């Protein structure tokens, strides 16, 4: 089994549990000093949509996760990994997604 990255372990420690896609996007946005409006414009969604994702009210597909990562200038692997894991968890499938 592959090890989690230091960053993912750190974020999960801060959150007190598994990293969600919304929490990851919010932490990146805040770390980069961006507003929801700025990030929403970069990724091509409304501020309301972004807020719903950050709060876990909306999910993001793996395809969209890849596009968001690219639009924000991040490697897609972790965005897709977290989105895929969240979808599996929601489905109740007992698998762990790890980046290669």
N, CA and C atoms as an extended XYZ file, in Angstrom:
300
Properties=species:S:1:pos:R:3:atomname:S:1:resname:S:1:resid:I:1 pbc="F F F"
N         0.846       -1.179        0.000 N   UNK     1
C         0.000        0.000        0.000 CA  UNK     1
C         0.887        1.237        0.000 C   UNK     1
N         0.545        2.200       -0.851 N   UNK     2
C         1.319        3.433       -0.942 CA  UNK     2
C         1.063        4.308        0.278 C   UNK     2
N         2.070        5.081        0.626 N   UNK     3
C         1.943        5.987        1.761 CA  UNK     3
C         1.239        7.260        1.340 C   UNK     3
N         0.526        7.870        2.274 N   UNK     4
C        -0.103        9.164        2.019 CA  UNK     4
C         0.982       10.223        1.993 C   UNK     4
N         0.738       11.252        1.210 N   UNK     5
C         1.703       12.348        1.175 CA  UNK     5
C         1.674       13.069        2.522 C   UNK     5
N         2.759       13.743        2.815 N   UNK     6
C         2.849       14.524        4.051 CA  UNK     6
C         1.733       15.568        4.104 C   UNK     6
N         1.472       16.201        2.962 N   UNK     7
C         0.438       17.242        2.921 CA  UNK     7
C        -0.934       16.672        3.248 C   UNK     7
N        -1.251       15.507        2.685 N   UNK     8
C        -2.560       14.904        2.956 CA  UNK     8
C        -2.672       14.500        4.426 C   UNK     8
N        -1.625       13.947        4.993 N   UNK     9
C        -1.656       13.579        6.418 CA  UNK     9
C        -1.837       14.823        7.281 C   UNK     9
N        -1.141       15.890        6.923 N   UNK    10
C        -1.254       17.138        7.667 CA  UNK    10
C        -2.686       17.675        7.621 C   UNK    10
N        -3.270       17.733        6.420 N   UNK    11
C        -4.635       18.243        6.281 CA  UNK    11
C        -5.638       17.375        7.030 C   UNK    11
N        -5.486       16.058        6.945 N   UNK    12
C        -6.397       15.168        7.665 CA  UNK    12
C        -6.257       15.349        9.169 C   UNK    12
N        -5.041       15.629        9.637 N   UNK    13
C        -4.837       15.888       11.051 CA  UNK    13
C        -5.547       17.156       11.490 C   UNK    13
N        -5.475       18.185       10.658 N   UNK    14
C        -6.169       19.432       10.965 CA  UNK    14
C        -7.682       19.252       10.954 C   UNK    14
N        -8.159       18.459       10.009 N   UNK    15
C        -9.601       18.258        9.866 CA  UNK    15
C       -10.157       17.244       10.857 C   UNK    15
N        -9.287       16.407       11.404 N   UNK    16
C        -9.747       15.380       12.333 CA  UNK    16
C       -10.402       14.205       11.639 C   UNK    16
N       -10.107       13.999       10.361 N   UNK    17
C       -10.687       12.887        9.617 CA  UNK    17
C       -10.237       12.927        8.173 C   UNK    17
N       -10.829       12.056        7.361 N   UNK    18
C       -10.431       11.994        5.951 CA  UNK    18
C       -10.651       13.318        5.226 C   UNK    18
N        -9.781       13.597        4.312 N   UNK    19
C        -9.847       14.815        3.523 CA  UNK    19
C       -10.968       14.710        2.502 C   UNK    19
N       -11.846       15.703        2.469 N   UNK    20
C       -12.882       15.758        1.448 CA  UNK    20
C       -12.419       16.674        0.331 C   UNK    20
N       -13.039       16.531       -0.828 N   UNK    21
C       -12.669       17.381       -1.952 CA  UNK    21
C       -12.917       18.848       -1.615 C   UNK    21
N       -14.066       19.128       -1.031 N   UNK    22
C       -14.404       20.502       -0.677 CA  UNK    22
C       -13.425       21.117        0.304 C   UNK    22
N       -13.037       20.344        1.315 N   UNK    23
C       -12.072       20.845        2.300 CA  UNK    23
C       -10.712       21.088        1.654 C   UNK    23
N       -10.343       20.225        0.703 N   UNK    24
C        -9.072       20.400        0.016 CA  UNK    24
C        -9.088       21.688       -0.803 C   UNK    24
N       -10.162       21.904       -1.557 N   UNK    25
C       -10.248       23.108       -2.383 CA  UNK    25
C       -10.240       24.354       -1.501 C   UNK    25
N       -10.991       24.314       -0.415 N   UNK    26
C       -11.027       25.471        0.482 CA  UNK    26
C        -9.647       25.755        1.073 C   UNK    26
N        -8.944       24.704        1.514 N   UNK    27
C        -7.626       24.926        2.115 CA  UNK    27
C        -6.643       25.482        1.092 C   UNK    27
N        -6.716       25.010       -0.140 N   UNK    28
C        -5.847       25.536       -1.195 CA  UNK    28
C        -6.197       26.996       -1.477 C   UNK    28
N        -7.485       27.271       -1.579 N   UNK    29
C        -7.933       28.646       -1.850 CA  UNK    29
C        -7.441       29.592       -0.760 C   UNK    29
N        -7.635       29.205        0.486 N   UNK    30
C        -7.231       30.072        1.587 CA  UNK    30
C        -5.711       30.206        1.684 C   UNK    30
N        -4.995       29.112        1.454 N   UNK    31
C        -3.532       29.149        1.486 CA  UNK    31
C        -2.991       30.057        0.389 C   UNK    31
N        -3.647       30.032       -0.777 N   UNK    32
C        -3.215       30.877       -1.895 CA  UNK    32
C        -3.716       32.315       -1.760 C   UNK    32
N        -4.498       32.576       -0.697 N   UNK    33
C        -4.987       33.926       -0.459 CA  UNK    33
C        -6.024       34.389       -1.474 C   UNK    33
N        -6.834       33.450       -1.971 N   UNK    34
C        -7.839       33.779       -2.976 CA  UNK    34
C        -9.241       33.783       -2.376 C   UNK    34
N       -10.102       34.599       -2.947 N   UNK    35
C       -11.503       34.609       -2.532 CA  UNK    35
C       -12.268       33.539       -3.304 C   UNK    35
N       -13.466       33.244       -2.838 N   UNK    36
C       -14.310       32.312       -3.583 CA  UNK    36
C       -14.603       32.858       -4.978 C   UNK    36
N       -14.798       34.155       -5.086 N   UNK    37
C       -15.073       34.770       -6.387 CA  UNK    37
C       -13.911       34.553       -7.357 C   UNK    37
N       -12.686       34.735       -6.860 N   UNK    38
C       -11.505       34.562       -7.720 CA  UNK    38
C       -11.356       33.119       -8.182 C   UNK    38
N       -11.527       32.184       -7.262 N   UNK    39
C       -11.387       30.766       -7.626 CA  UNK    39
C       -12.519       30.351       -8.556 C   UNK    39
N       -13.737       30.769       -8.254 N   UNK    40
C       -14.880       30.424       -9.103 CA  UNK    40
C       -14.649       30.902      -10.538 C   UNK    40
N       -14.121       32.100      -10.689 N   UNK    41
C       -13.842       32.630      -12.026 CA  UNK    41
C       -12.781       31.798      -12.738 C   UNK    41
N       -11.748       31.388      -12.015 N   UNK    42
C       -10.678       30.588      -12.617 CA  UNK    42
C       -11.173       29.222      -13.083 C   UNK    42
N       -12.087       28.617      -12.319 N   UNK    43
C       -12.527       27.265      -12.651 CA  UNK    43
C       -13.828       27.240      -13.454 C   UNK    43
N       -14.416       28.404      -13.645 N   UNK    44
C       -15.583       28.504      -14.506 CA  UNK    44
C       -16.902       28.075      -13.891 C   UNK    44
N       -17.078       28.361      -12.587 N   UNK    45
C       -18.344       28.075      -11.917 CA  UNK    45
C       -18.769       29.313      -11.137 C   UNK    45
N       -19.997       29.283      -10.641 N   UNK    46
C       -20.459       30.397       -9.820 CA  UNK    46
C       -19.867       30.300       -8.417 C   UNK    46
N       -19.854       31.435       -7.731 N   UNK    47
C       -19.395       31.451       -6.337 CA  UNK    47
C       -20.267       30.520       -5.495 C   UNK    47
N       -21.558       30.516       -5.761 N   UNK    48
C       -22.490       29.658       -5.023 CA  UNK    48
C       -22.148       28.176       -5.229 C   UNK    48
N       -21.834       27.805       -6.461 N   UNK    49
C       -21.465       26.418       -6.747 CA  UNK    49
C       -20.196       26.035       -5.975 C   UNK    49
N       -19.196       26.902       -6.023 N   UNK    50
C       -17.946       26.649       -5.301 CA  UNK    50
C       -18.208       26.520       -3.808 C   UNK    50
N       -19.028       27.398       -3.262 N   UNK    51
C       -19.372       27.336       -1.845 CA  UNK    51
C       -20.031       25.999       -1.501 C   UNK    51
N       -20.940       25.545       -2.359 N   UNK    52
C       -21.595       24.250       -2.132 CA  UNK    52
C       -20.585       23.102       -2.134 C   UNK    52
N       -19.610       23.168       -3.024 N   UNK    53
C       -18.567       22.123       -3.060 CA  UNK    53
C       -17.738       22.185       -1.791 C   UNK    53
N       -17.300       23.370       -1.407 N   UNK    54
C       -16.471       23.515       -0.208 CA  UNK    54
C       -17.192       23.015        1.043 C   UNK    54
N       -18.495       23.189        1.096 N   UNK    55
C       -19.265       22.763        2.271 CA  UNK    55
C       -19.795       21.341        2.163 C   UNK    55
N       -19.435       20.637        1.081 N   UNK    56
C       -19.835       19.244        0.933 CA  UNK    56
C       -21.262       19.033        0.461 C   UNK    56
N       -21.926       20.088        0.021 N   UNK    57
C       -23.303       19.958       -0.463 CA  UNK    57
C       -23.361       19.518       -1.918 C   UNK    57
N       -22.244       19.649       -2.628 N   UNK    58
C       -22.134       19.212       -4.019 CA  UNK    58
C       -20.855       18.417       -4.169 C   UNK    58
N       -20.922       17.408       -5.008 N   UNK    59
C       -19.747       16.586       -5.309 CA  UNK    59
C       -19.175       17.009       -6.655 C   UNK    59
N       -17.936       16.635       -6.887 N   UNK    60
C       -17.246       16.949       -8.127 CA  UNK    60
C       -16.783       15.640       -8.759 C   UNK    60
N       -17.052       15.485      -10.052 N   UNK    61
C       -16.621       14.286      -10.769 CA  UNK    61
C       -15.100       14.287      -10.902 C   UNK    61
N       -14.548       13.129      -11.224 N   UNK    62
C       -13.102       13.042      -11.422 CA  UNK    62
C       -12.666       13.897      -12.609 C   UNK    62
N       -13.480       13.937      -13.653 N   UNK    63
C       -13.164       14.760      -14.823 CA  UNK    63
C       -13.110       16.237      -14.449 C   UNK    63
N       -14.106       16.676      -13.694 N   UNK    64
C       -14.136       18.079      -13.266 CA  UNK    64
C       -12.982       18.365      -12.296 C   UNK    64
N       -12.669       17.423      -11.410 N   UNK    65
C       -11.547       17.597      -10.482 CA  UNK    65
C       -10.250       17.839      -11.248 C   UNK    65
N       -10.059       17.090      -12.317 N   UNK    66
C        -8.866       17.265      -13.160 CA  UNK    66
C        -8.830       18.665      -13.765 C   UNK    66
N        -9.960       19.113      -14.301 N   UNK    67
C       -10.019       20.445      -14.907 CA  UNK    67
C        -9.779       21.543      -13.882 C   UNK    67
N       -10.342       21.376      -12.678 N   UNK    68
C       -10.141       22.383      -11.627 CA  UNK    68
C        -8.672       22.470      -11.250 C   UNK    68
N        -8.022       21.322      -11.100 N   UNK    69
C        -6.600       21.315      -10.748 CA  UNK    69
C        -5.793       22.065      -11.803 C   UNK    69
N        -6.065       21.759      -13.048 N   UNK    70
C        -5.324       22.405      -14.133 CA  UNK    70
C        -5.592       23.908      -14.157 C   UNK    70
N        -6.836       24.313      -13.955 N   UNK    71
C        -7.190       25.741      -13.964 CA  UNK    71
C        -6.524       26.495      -12.820 C   UNK    71
N        -6.314       25.803      -11.707 N   UNK    72
C        -5.698       26.437      -10.538 CA  UNK    72
C        -4.178       26.286      -10.530 C   UNK    72
N        -3.630       25.550      -11.514 N   UNK    73
C        -2.180       25.395      -11.614 CA  UNK    73
C        -1.605       24.321      -10.713 C   UNK    73
N        -2.408       23.311      -10.381 N   UNK    74
C        -1.953       22.205       -9.540 CA  UNK    74
C        -1.936       20.917      -10.345 C   UNK    74
N        -1.067       19.968       -9.993 N   UNK    75
C        -1.092       18.669      -10.666 CA  UNK    75
C        -2.436       17.979      -10.400 C   UNK    75
N        -3.049       17.387      -11.402 N   UNK    76
C        -4.371       16.784      -11.243 CA  UNK    76
C        -4.433       15.561      -10.324 C   UNK    76
N        -3.332       14.875      -10.101 N   UNK    77
C        -3.362       13.581       -9.398 CA  UNK    77
C        -4.091       13.630       -8.054 C   UNK    77
N        -3.768       14.577       -7.193 N   UNK    78
C        -4.402       14.610       -5.874 CA  UNK    78
C        -5.854       15.056       -5.941 C   UNK    78
N        -6.158       15.982       -6.825 N   UNK    79
C        -7.546       16.407       -6.975 CA  UNK    79
C        -8.407       15.208       -7.392 C   UNK    79
N        -7.931       14.471       -8.395 N   UNK    80
C        -8.682       13.307       -8.878 CA  UNK    80
C        -8.731       12.229       -7.806 C   UNK    80
N        -7.630       12.017       -7.104 N   UNK    81
C        -7.583       11.006       -6.043 CA  UNK    81
C        -8.623       11.295       -4.965 C   UNK    81
N        -8.687       12.523       -4.518 N   UNK    82
C        -9.622       12.877       -3.448 CA  UNK    82
C       -11.064       12.795       -3.938 C   UNK    82
N       -11.328       13.250       -5.175 N   UNK    83
C       -12.686       13.166       -5.725 CA  UNK    83
C       -13.117       11.706       -5.880 C   UNK    83
N       -12.213       10.861       -6.362 N   UNK    84
C       -12.535        9.439       -6.540 CA  UNK    84
C       -12.784        8.766       -5.192 C   UNK    84
N       -11.955        9.069       -4.205 N   UNK    85
C       -12.126        8.462       -2.884 CA  UNK    85
C       -13.452        8.881       -2.263 C   UNK    85
N       -13.786       10.146       -2.414 N   UNK    86
C       -15.044       10.644       -1.862 CA  UNK    86
C       -16.243        9.942       -2.516 C   UNK    86
N       -16.159        9.724       -3.833 N   UNK    87
C       -17.255        9.041       -4.526 CA  UNK    87
C       -17.382        7.586       -4.059 C   UNK    87
N       -16.258        6.899       -3.909 N   UNK    88
C       -16.288        5.518       -3.417 CA  UNK    88
C       -16.851        5.458       -2.001 C   UNK    88
N       -16.433        6.384       -1.157 N   UNK    89
C       -16.934        6.418        0.219 CA  UNK    89
C       -18.442        6.644        0.239 C   UNK    89
N       -18.927        7.552       -0.605 N   UNK    90
C       -20.358        7.834       -0.686 CA  UNK    90
C       -21.138        6.601       -1.125 C   UNK    90
N       -20.548        5.821       -2.024 N   UNK    91
C       -21.200        4.602       -2.506 CA  UNK    91
C       -21.096        3.448       -1.511 C   UNK    91
N       -20.288        3.614       -0.482 N   UNK    92
C       -20.103        2.557        0.502 CA  UNK    92
C       -19.161        1.457        0.004 C   UNK    92
N       -18.332        1.787       -0.978 N   UNK    93
C       -17.370        0.823       -1.521 CA  UNK    93
C       -16.099        0.918       -0.702 C   UNK    93
N       -15.661       -0.210       -0.199 N   UNK    94
C       -14.526       -0.272        0.701 CA  UNK    94
C       -13.214       -0.414       -0.062 C   UNK    94
N       -12.832        0.615       -0.768 N   UNK    95
C       -11.565        0.657       -1.502 CA  UNK    95
C       -10.856        1.948       -1.181 C   UNK    95
N        -9.546        1.935       -1.251 N   UNK    96
C        -8.756        3.144       -1.037 CA  UNK    96
C        -8.049        3.501       -2.332 C   UNK    96
N        -8.173        4.746       -2.717 N   UNK    97
C        -7.521        5.262       -3.928 CA  UNK    97
C        -6.183        5.849       -3.508 C   UNK    97
N        -5.127        5.439       -4.176 N   UNK    98
C        -3.805        5.982       -3.881 CA  UNK    98
C        -3.162        6.470       -5.171 C   UNK    98
N        -2.443        7.558       -5.082 N   UNK    99
C        -1.735        8.099       -6.233 CA  UNK    99
C        -0.505        7.249       -6.507 C   UNK    99
N        -0.222        7.050       -7.760 N   UNK   100
C         0.938        6.234       -8.159 CA  UNK   100
C         2.204        7.025       -8.051 C   UNK   100
